[in-house]
Amino acid sequence: MPMPEFKRLVDKVKKEIHEIGQEKLKQMQQSGEDFVLIDVREKDDSAQGMIPGAVPIPRGVLELNIDQVTTDKDKKIVCYCGGGSRSALAAYMLQRMGFRNVMSLMGGYRGWKDFSGK
């Protein structure tokens, strides 16, 4: 179980980032919107399944390797993890690096699987 400090940190960060739901992501994909989808989970997690079109960049190296997918500070970026906490932290850090159009997927991959299974 995560430490209470982690939950407080994530709750604080979520007030400073933009989160989108599963339906919005699906809409962005279906409309052919130009954006980068980044799976910030660890390789073991990503190997068990990813959202179609996602690029795997683990949270621990995201800031170092973001230039492998974009250097455009205005590019739309959607981050996701397992449940939405790590992606919120990832989105926050990318914003701190100057990226202006970063989003975090609420519910993460688990939420996506539940939504897509409907």
Secondary structure, 3 states (H helix, E strand, C coil): CCCHHHHHHHHHHHCCCEEECHHHHHHHHHCCCCEEEEECCCHHHHCCCCCCCCEECCHHHHHHHHHHCCCCCCCEEEEECCCCHHHHHHHHHHHHCCCCCEEEECCHHHHHHHHHCC
